[in-house]
Amino acid sequence: MNQAENAASSRESLPAGSWASSAARRRNMQAIRSRDTKPERVIRQLVHAQGLRYRVAARPLPGLRRTADMVFRPAKVAVFVDGCYWHGCPEHYIPPRTNSGYWSEKVARNVARDRETDMLLTEAGWTVLRFWEHESPDACALKVFDTVTELRPRKL
């Protein structure tokens, strides 16, 4: 198959109205997890080993259509483990080379939504903890443990 036939074949396999630049890119994007990423799982495992229990991928506020990676309801702590690319890490974010306008705007919207989520949760009395995927899982788990144990209601 020559290059022109290959390109035509790849365009044919895209659904109508798809924003993906190629069928291969579409498959790649569909494979990216929105929850249960390796950094999340490692931090959850460490926090669980310290005896804390939590909700996974839950809405801290019922009326807010946003989910936190870990939710500690009694302590009112919401934990987010953000991916460096999707949330615009100042250290590791590299702008895309293909379809850069779309993806750069997408990441900017994600960052704005993250800030709005932080503000809404804080106004509702929640403590928000955000970690980057590249941060030490041990340090993140320790911070979660310390925050939750400090804020959780004491039993009499």
N, C-alpha and C positions, 0 to 999 in steps of 0.2 A: 504494500500500500504506500503510495507516495505521500508527500507532506500535505498536499491540498486535499486528497481524499481523507487522510487522517483527521485534518481540521474539520472537514465537513461532517465526518462521522461523529466526532466529539460534540459538535453543535447539535446534531440530530438527537443525541441522547439526553439533551437538557429539556426539562419541562418548559412549556410556554411561559414566558415572562420571568424566567429565572435570571437572577442577578449574577450568578456564578460565571466566571470568565471561561471556564471549560468544565467538561464532565469530570475530569480528574480533580479539579479544584472543588467542585460540588461534593464529591465523595469525601475528600479530605475534611471539608467544613462540617459535613454531617457526622463525621466520626469524633468530633471534639465533644468531650463531655461537659455538661453544664453543672453536674454534681458528681459527688463521689470520685473526685480527682485524687491522685496519689497524695499530694500535700494535705488535702482534707482528711483522707483516711488515716494518715500517719498521726496527725494532730489529734483526731478523735480517739485513736487507739491509746495514745499517751494520756489523754484527759480521762478516759474511761478507766485506765489502769490506776489512776489516782483516786478512784472511787466516785467521781462525779457522773451524774446521769443527765441526759439532755435529749432534745428533739433534733432530728436531722432534717435539713431542708424544709424548715417550717416557717410560717409567717409569724413574726413576733406580734404584730398587730392584726387582728382579724380583717379590718377594713383596708389594710395596705397590701397591695398586690406585689409584694416583694418577699422573697424568702432569704433567710439567713442560713448559713451552713450549719451552725449549731445554735440552739436556742435554750437558754436556761430560764424558764418562766418565773419560778419563785424569786430568783435573784434579779430578774429583768436585765439579763445580759444577752446580747446578740453578737455572734462571732461570724466574721466573713473572712474567707481565705481567697484572696484575689489573685488571678492569673496575671502575670506581668504584661502579656500582650493585650488581653481583652480589657484591662483596667488601666492601661497607660502608666506602667511603672516608670518613675523618673530615671531609674538606673538602667533598666533593661529593655524598654520599649523601643522597637525599631519600626519606623513607618514602612508600610508595605510598598513593594515596587509595582505590583499589578493592581489595577483598580483602586489606586491610592486614595482618590477622593472619597469613594464610598467607605472604605475601611477606616480611614482617618476620622471621618465624621462619626462612624459607628462607635469607635473608641471614645471620642469626645462626648458622645451622648451617654455612654456607659459611665464615664467619670462624673458627669453632671448628675446622673441618676444616683450614683453612689453618694455624692455629697448631699443630695436631697433626702435620701434614705437616712443618712446619719442625722440630719437635722430633725426629720420627723420623729425618729425613734428617741432622740435626746429630749425633744419637747414633750414626748409622752412618758418621760421618766426612765427610759432605758439607757443602759451603758452599752456603747458600741465598741467592739474590738475588731480592728482590721489588720490583717497580716498579708504580706506578699508571699507568693508561692516559694520564693527563694530564701525566705527567712528560716532560721533554725527551728525545726519542729519542737525540739526540747524547750527552747526559750518561749515559743508561742504557747505551748501547753502549760508551762509554769505561769505565764502571765494570765492565762484563762483560769487556772486553778486559784491563783491568788485573788483575782478579781471576784470570782464567783463565791469563794468562801468568805470574803469580806462583805459582800452584799447580800448574801442569802439570809433570809429571816431565821433567827435563832429559835429553836424549840425550847420551850420551858419545861 
